Amino acid sequence: MDKCDFYKGMDISFLPQFTDKGMQVKDFDGTVVEPFLLLKKYGVNSIRLRIWKNPENEPESGGYCSLAHTLAMARKIKEWGMHFLLDFHYSDYWADPANQRKPKEWEGLSFEELEHAVFDYTKDTLLSLKKEGLLPDIVQIGNEIRSGLLFPDGELPDYIHMVRLLNAGIRGARMAVGMDELQVMIHLDQGGRYFYLKEWFSKAIENGLENFDVIGLSYYPFWHGTFPDLKETMERLIQDYHKPIMIVETAHAWRRCQNGFIDEVQEKIAGFNASPEGQAKALKLVMNITASLPEHMGRGVYYWEPLCIPLPGEGGWAENMGLLDENGCVMEGINVFGFTRKEACGEQYAKVYESSPVVMQPGHKPILPRELPVLCFDGSIVKHKVIWDTSMLNNILNQQKGEYVLWGKVEGVGEPAKITVSVSENSEEMENLVHDANWEQGLTEWTVVQDREHVIVQIVPEFVNPNPAPPLNGLRVEGVKQFKFNISQKIWTVYPGIYSLSVEFLGTDTTNVDIRLFVQSDEERRETVIHPVEHNWQIYKIENIRCKEEYLTIGISIQAPPVYGIMRNFRLVKTGI
């Protein structure tokens, strides 16, 4: 039985490691504060911890997140009167959709022995905590296990063996602690993608997944779909399984920086600026969407590793994703943890979506949208009328080729509207040197290297203008497990000069997805990182490719856990001498 109406939590598993390095946590005024005192002050009422089996086997771990560290942190959680969520990774180090490496101690075990090891380890760990009066309130059986756990034994699409390992963990937890004392959570990534989660739960339940209590989701807006996607996904999961849901990992960047965890493209995908204000608003949205779910089935939200400070030369998560600035002072995102379900403001607007760019020729008036979608804090979208600044539009009409920004006012919303107007010249389309860019001859013009048994590749038609028109084909690539895929074409450039390569891409993203558009000449290889989004085609380019009369190899490489991507409209054109 839940002890609280809504949990405002943080995963602070890194805290001992950072404080051992000398990190000090400070309040807004710069006063050094005991970390738990600070969190309690601003409304945090639950703490999530990860536990690794034998982290000393992985030097990079520093030995942290062991049972001994977990006992010490659990003691502080209890002393501060907070709810406790324990996350079993079943690994000596990180576990996520791409990495589910079994502990070194278990590597030589048969499957049956591995089952027993999972059962015993889960049970014994919880009994150790129980003996000290430090039991968690919820326990995760695995971390982000959408692609399975304990690879290769429990790797999907082998649901039978994955479920047997999960059930061993669930039984171990139930054996140690009664159902009325401890809830069991199943945790997957892709919080905004119902089709992935429905498939997983349907097949796991079909294969005998034992009863669990809570669904835990990771939702990072730069990876896991839009905010409306999150709302729809959670509502449908509740309808399907009638289980409470918690967002156990979320975050957003507080600044742009060269060595940060996400780049400007991912910032744009997330929909909010990389700023303290943008970070707070993104977190407030996730809180409101979760709290607004029917029947109060949205039970809480956890920020992943907020207590970290940028360190010179290290980069990564601490550089721009925590809730502390470079001086260790909390930023305004901490105030969001004062949220309560009664304070949910679902009908208030959170942001105005920027319209897609429009193209016009000099002297010709563009067709501008009359309404723009507005995102509300409960994750719903409503349309509001927009009035564009006609004086700015008149100035654009007389401009030559280039891109210009037009502003307007959205009725009932304090936020301005914005649209990019691209003025183009009348010119014939430059010749595309890519052979069979529309896949009309299948893959005959392309070289494909892939993990064949792990990858589904198919040509999918889209009738952009069906009367009359051949379809605009895309190449859909999907991995059913961790996979590699490379598609390329060798092209003779004929004339020396400067070239531009582009492709349109659509798909899904998550942890450890690496997709790159590339061009290889005799002298160098250039790449552009692709961050897939699901609802809109994005154009990715490599420009100013200077080459001789030579062969260029162009293509896309993918290394990822189970995701899908669709590519279309490869173009290689000469743009200069």
Secondary structure, DSSP 8 states (H G I E B T S, - for coil): --SSS-EEEEE-TTHHHHHHTT---B-TTS-B--HHHHHHHTT--EEEEEE-S-GGGSGGGTT-SSHHHHHHHHHHHHHTT-EEEEEE--SSS-EETTEEB--GGGTT--HHHHHHHHHHHHHHHHHHHHHTT---SEEEESSS-TTEETBTTEETT-HHHHHHHHHHHHHHHHHHS-TTT-EEEEEES-TT-HHHHHHHHHHHHHTT----SEEEEE--TTTS--HHHHHHHHHHHHHHH---EEEEEE---SS--TTBSS-HHHHHHHTS-SSHHHHHHHHHHHHHHHHTSGGG-EEEEEEES------TTT-BHHHHSSSB-TTSBB-GGGGGGG--GGG--TTSEEEE-----EEE-TT------SEEEEEETTS-EEEEEEEE-HHHHHHHHT--SEEEEEEEEETT-SSEEEEEEEE----------STTTT-TTTTTT-EEEE-GGGEEEEEEEE-SS-TT---EEEEEEEESSSEEEEEEEEEE--S-EEEEEEEEEEE---TT-EEEEEEE-SS-EEEEEE---SSS-EEEEEEEEEE-SSEEEEEEEEEESS-EEEEEEEEEEEEE-
